[in-house]
Each structure stands twice: as C-alpha cells, then as structure tokens.
Amino acid sequence: MKLCQENGLVYYRFDLFENFPGLNHGITTRFGGVSPQGLNLSFGAHDLEVNVQANLDLASETIGFNRLFFAKQVHGDQSLVIKAGGCLGNERQGGAVNGYDALITSDRGLGLVVMLADCQGVALFDPVKEVVAVVHNGWRGSVANILGQTVSRLKTDFNVRPEDLMVGISPSLGPCCAEFVNYARELPQEFWKYQTRDHHFDFWSVSKDQLMAVGVRSENIEISGICTVCDDIFYSYRREKAASRFGLIAGLV
C-alpha cells in the first residue's frame, strides 16, 4: 500500500489500483479531521454530528468525491446497488439504509464507504465492466461468505467475470490479534485450519481463499498485512472499546 498525506489527512491507497485512473479510493486513518479523536467517520461514536459531517466532507474531498454513501452495517451478507439518480443510501446521519454490508455501483462520482475498526474493508474493482464494490467483512461476514456473495451479485447484475476483478483488503484484525476463545462455537469447522496458534486465526487467508474459490486470481488480490490492533494509526474496537471508525472509500471518477 501507498501512504498519502493531503489536506491534513493521512490515508493509504492500494498499489494494485494505482494504474486505473478511472478509480478513486483511499483508506483513512485517525489522523486529520476536526473531532477530538481525529478523523472519526462514525455518527455512532461519542462525537458531535457537525464534527463527523465535517470529517466526512474532508475525506470525500481529499479522495475525490462530491458525495459519500454508506449503509448501517449489520455483519450480514447482503449487498445494495447504489444509483446516482435514486439511491437508497445517504451520506448523513439517519438516512443510511439499514441491513447492508456491501455497496456496489457502476455510476460515476459516487464514493462508497464502509466503516471500520478491526473488520476488513474490501474493495472490488472490475476495469472491464467498470463497476466497483466495497464490503464490510468481519468474522461474521467471513462465516456468511459475504465476499463470495458479492462476487455472485457482480456476476448476475453486471456480467462481471471474477478473473477480471482487482481486490484490495484493508488494514484489519491480523492473525497476531484475532483471538477467538470460543471458536468451536463461533466458527465453522472448515475455518479451524486457519488457526495460527491457540485460539488465533488468519482471516486474511480466509478472505483470499474465499475470493479465489469464486474465480478471483491470486495475483489480483492485495492484502495490506497491517493489523489494526497493533498499529494505532487506525481505530480499533478490540484495543480501545470505542465507537470511532476509519473508512474505506472507493468509487468511479
């Protein structure tokens, strides 16, 4: 990944996407913004709404969008197609549609956002069909295989070929800190092979294998390899037990 600094913000970009000028994207950090806790993008945190909206506006402008759209994430496997002329998503508090953890668009100028604080933010981009998706993928999303479900939606609705997809996986809970003491109850048995040591699991490898199982090429998958618990440039619920969030933002120019 590439570290960027602009407008007082510190954010990252996937190397894999750098050669596609039609795609704008970025992964924010906690640095920058107007909130006491930094560039918090979540209205659910103990933060003033005016501060959060200012942070969203700043992130949107810096990454290259006039509008940002997000959903109220529920750790499920449902996706929503966002249309510029009449979408359900909304960038302001109270307007975000409930129940979706993946957003998809082929319309230009729309910045799609997933809020993160240990869960994976996954960006999928097809440069052939010119469609982009962002996915909020926590361990429950992995169990539900939201990545496979999203690729299926892209195939059905946009005639995407999985082998054309380029995929970036954001900083998130790493195998060093992904401890699940109740894994026998929480994780299906096919996940147990991803245990790296007692009660610790490699969900980066889970995601890569799930993507490859539906036809995404290994060389088209970029995993950041940064653990949000270890690196305090990012918000981490496991480390801080707080509601502040960073974001993965992506969309077509």
C-alpha positions as CSV (number, residue, x, y, z in Angstrom):
1,M,0.0,0.0,0.0
2,K,1.0,3.6,-0.5
3,L,0.9,6.1,2.3
4,C,-0.5,9.5,1.3
5,Q,-0.8,12.9,3.0
6,E,-3.1,15.6,1.8
7,N,-5.4,18.3,3.3
8,G,-4.0,17.4,6.7
9,L,-5.2,13.8,6.3
10,V,-3.1,10.6,6.4
11,Y,-4.5,7.8,4.3
12,Y,-3.5,4.8,2.3
13,R,-4.0,3.6,-1.3
14,F,-3.8,0.1,-2.7
15,D,-0.8,-0.4,-5.0
16,L,-3.0,-2.7,-7.1
17,F,-5.3,0.1,-8.1
18,E,-2.7,2.7,-9.0
19,N,-2.8,2.1,-12.7
20,F,-6.5,2.7,-13.0
21,P,-7.2,6.4,-13.3
22,G,-10.9,5.8,-13.5
23,L,-11.0,4.6,-9.9
24,N,-10.6,6.9,-6.8
25,H,-10.1,5.2,-3.5
26,G,-8.5,5.6,-0.1
27,I,-8.3,4.1,3.4
28,T,-8.4,6.8,6.0
29,T,-6.6,6.7,9.4
30,R,-7.3,8.5,12.6
31,F,-5.0,11.4,11.6
32,G,-6.6,14.7,10.5
33,G,-10.2,15.9,10.8
34,V,-11.9,18.2,13.4
35,S,-13.0,15.7,16.1
36,P,-11.2,15.4,19.4
37,Q,-10.4,11.8,18.5
38,G,-9.3,12.7,15.0
39,L,-10.8,11.8,11.7
40,N,-13.7,9.8,13.1
41,L,-16.3,9.0,10.4
42,S,-19.0,7.4,12.5
43,F,-22.1,9.1,13.7
44,G,-22.4,6.3,16.3
45,A,-19.4,7.4,18.2
46,H,-19.5,9.9,21.1
47,D,-18.9,12.8,18.7
48,L,-20.7,15.9,17.6
49,E,-22.7,15.4,14.4
50,V,-21.2,18.5,13.0
51,N,-17.7,17.2,13.6
52,V,-18.5,13.9,11.9
53,Q,-20.0,15.5,8.9
54,A,-17.0,17.8,8.6
55,N,-14.7,14.8,8.7
56,L,-16.8,13.0,6.0
57,D,-16.7,16.1,3.8
58,L,-12.9,16.4,4.2
59,A,-12.4,12.7,3.5
60,S,-14.7,12.9,0.5
61,E,-12.9,16.0,-1.0
62,T,-9.5,14.6,-0.4
63,I,-10.2,11.2,-2.0
64,G,-12.0,12.9,-4.9
65,F,-15.8,12.7,-4.5
66,N,-18.6,15.2,-4.0
67,R,-20.8,12.7,-2.2
68,L,-20.3,9.7,0.1
69,F,-22.8,6.9,0.6
70,F,-22.8,4.2,3.3
71,A,-25.2,1.8,5.0
72,K,-25.9,0.9,8.6
73,Q,-23.7,-2.3,8.7
74,V,-25.1,-5.4,10.4
75,H,-22.4,-8.0,9.8
76,G,-24.6,-9.8,7.3
77,D,-24.1,-10.8,3.7
78,Q,-26.5,-8.5,1.8
79,S,-25.4,-6.1,-0.9
80,L,-27.0,-2.9,-2.3
81,V,-26.6,-1.4,-5.7
82,I,-26.3,2.4,-5.5
83,K,-27.6,4.6,-8.3
84,A,-26.8,8.2,-8.7
85,G,-30.4,9.1,-9.8
86,G,-32.3,7.4,-7.0
87,C,-30.2,5.5,-4.5
88,L,-31.3,4.4,-1.0
89,G,-28.0,5.3,0.7
90,N,-27.4,8.7,2.2
91,E,-24.3,10.4,3.5
92,R,-25.9,12.0,6.5
93,Q,-27.0,10.5,9.9
94,G,-30.4,8.9,9.9
95,G,-30.5,8.5,6.1
96,A,-28.3,5.4,5.6
97,V,-30.3,2.3,4.7
98,N,-30.2,-0.5,7.2
99,G,-29.1,-4.0,6.7
100,Y,-26.3,-4.0,4.1
101,D,-22.6,-4.7,4.3
102,A,-21.7,-4.4,0.7
103,L,-22.3,-1.5,-1.7
104,I,-22.0,-1.6,-5.5
105,T,-22.1,1.0,-8.2
106,S,-21.3,1.4,-11.9
107,D,-22.3,5.1,-11.7
108,R,-19.6,7.8,-11.7
109,G,-18.9,10.3,-9.0
110,L,-20.3,8.3,-6.1
111,G,-17.9,7.5,-3.2
112,L,-19.0,4.3,-1.5
113,V,-17.9,3.9,2.2
114,V,-17.6,1.1,4.7
115,M,-16.8,2.0,8.3
116,L,-14.1,0.0,10.0
117,A,-12.4,-0.6,13.4
118,D,-10.9,-4.1,13.0
119,C,-13.2,-5.6,10.4
120,Q,-11.8,-5.9,6.8
121,G,-12.8,-3.3,4.3
122,V,-12.6,-4.9,0.9
123,A,-12.7,-3.0,-2.4
124,L,-13.5,-4.9,-5.6
125,F,-13.0,-3.3,-9.0
126,D,-13.6,-4.6,-12.5
127,P,-11.8,-2.3,-15.0
128,V,-13.5,-4.1,-17.9
129,K,-17.2,-3.6,-16.9
130,E,-16.3,-0.5,-14.9
131,V,-18.0,-1.4,-11.7
132,V,-16.8,-1.1,-8.1
133,A,-17.9,-2.6,-4.7
134,V,-16.9,-2.1,-1.1
135,V,-17.5,-4.7,1.5
136,H,-17.6,-4.6,5.3
137,N,-16.2,-8.0,6.2
138,G,-15.9,-9.0,9.9
139,W,-15.6,-12.6,11.2
140,R,-19.4,-13.0,10.9
141,G,-19.2,-11.8,7.3
142,S,-16.5,-14.3,6.7
143,V,-18.7,-17.1,8.1
144,A,-21.5,-15.9,5.8
145,N,-19.0,-15.6,2.9
146,I,-20.1,-12.1,2.0
147,L,-17.2,-11.8,-0.4
148,G,-18.4,-14.8,-2.4
149,Q,-21.9,-13.4,-2.3
150,T,-20.8,-10.0,-3.5
151,V,-18.9,-11.5,-6.4
152,S,-22.0,-13.5,-7.3
153,R,-24.0,-10.3,-7.3
154,L,-21.5,-8.6,-9.6
155,K,-21.7,-11.5,-12.0
156,T,-25.5,-11.5,-12.0
157,D,-26.2,-7.8,-12.1
158,F,-23.2,-6.5,-14.1
159,N,-21.9,-9.6,-16.0
160,V,-18.6,-9.3,-14.3
161,R,-16.0,-12.1,-14.8
162,P,-14.3,-12.9,-11.5
163,E,-11.0,-13.3,-13.2
164,D,-11.1,-9.6,-14.2
165,L,-11.7,-8.4,-10.6
166,M,-9.0,-6.5,-8.7
167,V,-9.4,-6.7,-4.9
168,G,-7.8,-4.8,-2.0
169,I,-8.2,-5.8,1.6
170,S,-7.7,-3.0,4.1
171,P,-5.8,-2.9,7.4
172,S,-7.8,-5.1,9.8
173,L,-7.6,-7.6,12.6
174,G,-4.4,-9.7,11.9
175,P,-3.6,-13.3,12.9
176,C,-1.5,-11.9,15.7
177,C,-4.5,-10.5,17.5
178,A,-7.5,-12.4,16.0
179,E,-8.2,-14.4,19.2
180,F,-11.4,-16.4,19.4
181,V,-11.5,-18.3,22.6
182,N,-15.0,-19.6,21.7
183,Y,-14.1,-20.5,18.1
184,A,-15.5,-24.0,18.4
185,R,-18.9,-22.4,18.9
186,E,-18.5,-19.3,16.7
187,L,-16.5,-20.6,13.6
188,P,-17.4,-23.4,11.3
189,Q,-15.1,-26.4,11.3
190,E,-13.7,-25.5,7.9
191,F,-12.3,-22.4,9.4
192,W,-10.3,-24.2,12.0
193,K,-7.4,-24.9,9.6
194,Y,-6.7,-21.1,9.6
195,Q,-5.7,-21.3,13.3
196,T,-2.1,-20.0,13.5
197,R,-1.7,-20.7,17.3
198,D,-4.1,-21.4,20.2
199,H,-7.4,-19.6,19.5
200,H,-5.8,-17.2,16.9
201,F,-7.0,-17.2,13.3
202,D,-5.8,-15.8,10.0
203,F,-8.8,-14.1,8.4
204,W,-6.7,-12.5,5.7
205,S,-6.1,-16.0,4.3
206,V,-9.8,-16.9,4.8
207,S,-10.8,-13.9,2.6
208,K,-8.2,-14.7,0.0
209,D,-9.3,-18.3,-0.3
210,Q,-13.0,-17.3,-0.4
211,L,-12.2,-14.9,-3.3
212,M,-10.1,-17.5,-5.2
213,A,-12.9,-20.1,-4.7
214,V,-15.2,-17.9,-6.8
215,G,-12.7,-17.3,-9.5
216,V,-10.6,-14.2,-8.4
217,R,-7.0,-14.6,-9.4
218,S,-4.4,-14.8,-6.6
219,E,-2.3,-12.1,-8.3
220,N,-5.2,-9.7,-8.3
221,I,-5.6,-9.7,-4.5
222,E,-3.7,-7.3,-2.4
223,I,-3.8,-7.8,1.4
224,S,-2.5,-4.8,3.4
225,G,-1.0,-7.0,6.1
226,I,-1.5,-4.3,8.7
227,C,-3.1,-5.2,12.0
228,T,-5.4,-2.5,13.3
229,V,-4.9,-3.7,16.9
230,C,-1.1,-3.4,16.6
231,D,-1.0,-0.2,14.6
232,D,-2.7,2.7,16.5
233,I,-2.8,4.9,13.3
234,F,-6.2,3.2,12.9
235,Y,-9.2,2.9,15.2
236,S,-9.5,-0.5,16.8
237,Y,-12.5,-1.6,18.8
238,R,-10.6,-4.5,20.3
239,R,-7.9,-2.2,21.5
240,E,-10.0,0.8,22.5
241,K,-13.6,-0.4,23.1
242,A,-14.7,2.8,21.4
243,A,-17.1,3.5,18.5
244,S,-14.9,5.7,16.4
245,R,-14.3,4.4,12.9
246,F,-12.0,4.9,9.9
247,G,-13.2,4.1,6.4
248,L,-12.5,2.5,3.1
249,I,-13.8,4.8,0.3
250,A,-13.9,3.8,-3.4
251,G,-15.8,4.8,-6.5
252,L,-15.6,5.6,-10.2
253,V,-14.4,9.1,-11.3
